[in-house]
Amino acid sequence: MGESVDKPVLHLIKLCVGAEAVEDLTDWHRDPRAKGPDGLPRHVTRMWPKRADEVLAGGSLYWVFKGLVLCRQRILRLDEVVGGDGIVRCGIVLEPEVTRTAPAPKRPFQGWRYLKPEDAPPDLRRGREGETALPPELSRALAEIGVL
């Protein structure tokens, strides 16, 4: 019998454009326009990950709000989505549950990027998810000096 080799995991990171806070993302996920035909939230993007096997081996999409990574969603699969213009795009199908992370500063970038597990911020400890979020400027300053 052959040995089972675990696939390496790789995450994606993306700016949450138009959102000020995690609640804006969760509100958007309730809108039917944010869901695929199966009712799961998805984010449609132009580029398809070349390292899809690693992303699908347990990766998450980490969301950046106003310069801070604040949450993640596990990636369930990648679907082909054909737009009204006939162009095939990548539908990143996400787990509905949004997991808050420790705030981590991230400079602006376009599109999505790969994120190695060792570079991803940790999830918030159980019980802290419902705490009132600090103002983004304060969270950013505390994260930059390593307090959060």
C-alpha positions in Angstrom: 0.0 0.0 0.0 1.4 3.4 -1.0 2.0 6.3 1.4 -0.4 9.2 1.5 1.3 12.5 0.7 -0.5 15.6 2.0 -0.7 18.4 -0.6 0.7 21.7 0.5 -1.9 24.3 1.4 -1.9 27.8 -0.1 -4.2 30.7 0.6 -5.4 33.6 -1.4 -5.6 37.2 -0.2 -7.7 40.0 -1.7 -8.8 43.5 -1.0 -12.5 43.7 0.0 -13.2 46.6 -2.3 -16.1 48.9 -1.3 -16.2 47.4 2.3 -15.2 49.3 5.4 -15.7 46.4 7.9 -16.3 42.7 8.1 -20.0 43.4 8.6 -20.1 44.9 5.1 -18.8 41.6 3.7 -21.3 39.5 5.7 -24.2 41.8 4.6 -23.1 41.4 0.9 -23.1 37.6 1.3 -26.8 37.8 2.1 -27.5 39.4 -1.3 -28.5 36.9 -4.0 -26.0 38.6 -6.4 -23.1 37.5 -4.2 -24.2 33.8 -4.5 -23.7 31.1 -7.1 -26.5 28.9 -8.3 -26.0 26.6 -5.3 -26.6 29.5 -2.9 -23.0 29.6 -1.6 -21.1 32.9 -1.6 -18.6 33.3 -4.3 -16.2 35.9 -5.6 -15.8 36.1 -9.4 -12.3 37.2 -10.6 -10.6 37.4 -13.9 -7.6 35.3 -13.2 -7.6 31.5 -12.4 -5.1 30.4 -9.8 -2.3 28.4 -11.5 -1.7 26.6 -8.2 -5.4 25.6 -7.8 -4.5 22.2 -6.3 -2.8 23.8 -3.4 -5.6 26.4 -2.9 -8.1 23.6 -2.9 -6.2 21.5 -0.4 -7.6 23.5 2.5 -6.9 27.1 1.6 -8.9 30.2 2.6 -9.5 33.6 1.0 -8.2 36.3 3.4 -9.9 39.6 3.1 -8.2 43.0 3.5 -10.3 46.0 4.7 -8.8 49.5 4.6 -5.2 48.2 4.9 -5.9 45.4 7.4 -6.5 41.7 7.0 -9.5 41.1 9.3 -11.1 37.8 8.3 -11.0 34.7 6.1 -13.3 32.3 4.4 -12.4 28.7 3.5 -12.3 28.1 -0.3 -14.6 25.2 -1.2 -14.0 25.0 -5.0 -13.3 27.0 -8.1 -16.0 27.2 -10.7 -15.9 28.5 -14.3 -18.2 31.5 -14.6 -19.0 32.8 -18.1 -19.9 36.5 -18.1 -22.4 38.2 -20.3 -19.5 39.2 -22.5 -18.7 35.5 -23.1 -15.4 35.6 -21.1 -14.7 32.7 -18.8 -13.8 33.8 -15.3 -12.9 32.1 -12.0 -15.7 31.8 -9.4 -14.1 31.3 -6.0 -16.8 29.5 -4.0 -16.6 30.2 -0.3 -17.8 28.7 2.9 -20.5 30.9 4.2 -18.9 31.2 7.6 -16.6 34.2 8.0 -13.8 33.6 10.5 -12.3 36.7 12.0 -8.5 36.9 12.2 -6.1 39.0 14.2 -5.7 42.3 12.4 -2.6 42.3 10.2 -1.5 45.3 8.1 -1.4 44.8 4.3 -0.5 47.4 1.7 -2.8 47.9 -1.3 -2.5 45.6 -4.3 -4.6 44.7 -7.3 -6.4 41.4 -7.9 -5.6 38.5 -5.5 -2.3 37.2 -4.4 -1.1 33.9 -3.0 -0.6 33.8 0.8 1.6 31.2 2.5 0.1 29.6 5.6 3.1 30.9 7.7 2.4 34.5 6.6 -1.4 34.3 7.3 -2.7 36.0 10.5 -4.0 33.7 13.1 -7.7 33.3 13.7 -9.1 35.2 16.7 -9.4 33.2 19.8 -12.9 31.8 20.6 -15.0 34.3 22.4 -13.4 37.3 20.8 -15.4 37.1 17.6 -18.2 39.2 19.0 -16.1 42.0 20.5 -16.5 45.4 19.1 -13.8 46.1 16.5 -11.3 48.8 17.2 -11.2 51.7 14.7 -9.1 50.7 11.7 -6.4 53.3 12.3 -5.9 52.0 15.9 -5.9 48.4 14.8 -3.4 49.2 12.0 -1.1 51.1 14.5 -1.3 48.3 17.1 -0.7 45.6 14.4 2.3 47.4 13.0 4.0 47.5 16.4 3.1 43.8 17.1 0.5 44.3 19.8 -2.4 42.7 18.0 
